Amino acid sequence: MTVNTPASPSITRRMACWLYESLLMFAVAFIADYLFSTLTQTRNAMDNRHQQQAFLFLVFGIYFVWFWQRGQTLAMKTWDIRVVDNAGQAISRKRAMLRYVLSWVWLLPPMALGYFAGLQGTQNVILILGWIVLWALLAKLHPNQQFWHDAWSGTQLISWRAPKKPKP
């Protein structure tokens, strides 16, 4: 018995969604950072830096886990993409948290390499962008063209359009 798996969105479409998501996350980060700075009365950007980063990591995690449990973030709705488990069902909170932690493979390896190599400014940006392109292209090696953090977390991205609501 074969399961009818919905089509996987193209890598180009997923990366466009990823870029749009990053714009939305800028707004989330701005508001969360303002809240953190106000509550901690931080006057200098270097004060409480590690606590601030931990707070943003937590806020991002809440955002993504909450939306992924419901199938889509705001950017995913725009691009008609949905996250499901390998059986095509909504993902659990535990699986969404695992996906969130594993999704940091998009940024942590080049950030760590840049830090330990002593890279500055533009060099870091080039390293991070190069890694993102490489990591996205590595999805071509997956049998279903899924990103590897999805494969490792037991999730997949599918093309999905919300059904039209009937007119009253």
Solvent accessible surface area in square Angstrom, and as a share of the most:
residue,aa,sasa,rsa
1,M,234,1.04
2,T,131,0.76
3,V,116,0.67
4,N,145,0.74
5,T,74,0.43
6,P,61,0.38
7,A,72,0.56
8,S,42,0.27
9,P,3,0.02
10,S,64,0.41
11,I,22,0.11
12,T,110,0.64
13,R,66,0.24
14,R,6,0.02
15,M,39,0.17
16,A,30,0.23
17,C,9,0.05
18,W,80,0.28
19,L,110,0.55
20,Y,77,0.29
21,E,16,0.07
22,S,50,0.32
23,L,114,0.57
24,L,43,0.21
25,M,19,0.08
26,F,148,0.62
27,A,51,0.39
28,V,38,0.22
29,A,22,0.17
30,F,132,0.55
31,I,120,0.61
32,A,7,0.06
33,D,44,0.23
34,Y,148,0.56
35,L,88,0.44
36,F,20,0.08
37,S,32,0.21
38,T,73,0.42
39,L,131,0.65
40,T,59,0.34
41,Q,123,0.54
42,T,24,0.14
43,R,203,0.74
44,N,80,0.41
45,A,83,0.65
46,M,121,0.54
47,D,73,0.38
48,N,56,0.29
49,R,95,0.35
50,H,124,0.55
51,Q,109,0.48
52,Q,29,0.13
53,Q,98,0.43
54,A,60,0.46
55,F,55,0.23
56,L,34,0.17
57,F,91,0.38
58,L,107,0.53
59,V,32,0.18
60,F,37,0.15
61,G,9,0.09
62,I,107,0.54
63,Y,26,0.10
64,F,31,0.13
65,V,16,0.09
66,W,125,0.44
67,F,35,0.14
68,W,14,0.05
69,Q,44,0.20
70,R,127,0.46
71,G,0,0.00
72,Q,13,0.06
73,T,0,0.00
74,L,85,0.42
75,A,0,0.00
76,M,13,0.06
77,K,112,0.47
78,T,86,0.50
79,W,89,0.31
80,D,35,0.18
81,I,1,0.01
82,R,51,0.19
83,V,0,0.00
84,V,5,0.03
85,D,27,0.14
86,N,103,0.53
87,A,72,0.56
88,G,35,0.34
89,Q,112,0.50
90,A,66,0.51
91,I,6,0.03
92,S,61,0.39
93,R,145,0.53
94,K,163,0.69
95,R,87,0.32
96,A,0,0.00
97,M,95,0.43
98,L,78,0.39
99,R,11,0.04
100,Y,13,0.05
101,V,86,0.49
102,L,48,0.24
103,S,23,0.15
104,W,51,0.18
105,V,32,0.18
106,W,9,0.03
107,L,54,0.27
108,L,94,0.47
109,P,51,0.32
110,P,3,0.02
111,M,88,0.39
112,A,45,0.35
113,L,104,0.52
114,G,0,0.00
115,Y,166,0.63
116,F,163,0.68
117,A,62,0.48
118,G,48,0.46
119,L,48,0.24
120,Q,132,0.59
121,G,51,0.49
122,T,98,0.57
123,Q,103,0.46
124,N,41,0.21
125,V,81,0.46
126,I,113,0.57
127,L,48,0.24
128,I,38,0.19
129,L,102,0.51
130,G,41,0.39
131,W,62,0.22
132,I,13,0.07
133,V,89,0.51
134,L,91,0.45
135,W,19,0.07
136,A,5,0.04
137,L,95,0.47
138,L,50,0.25
139,A,0,0.00
140,K,117,0.49
141,L,130,0.64
142,H,25,0.11
143,P,119,0.75
144,N,84,0.43
145,Q,67,0.30
146,Q,5,0.02
147,F,7,0.03
148,W,63,0.22
149,H,8,0.04
150,D,0,0.00
151,A,34,0.26
152,W,131,0.46
153,S,2,0.01
154,G,10,0.10
155,T,2,0.01
156,Q,14,0.06
157,L,12,0.06
158,I,8,0.04
159,S,36,0.23
160,W,81,0.29
161,R,174,0.64
162,A,62,0.48
163,P,106,0.67
164,K,183,0.77
165,K,180,0.76
166,P,124,0.78
167,K,189,0.80
168,P,181,1.14
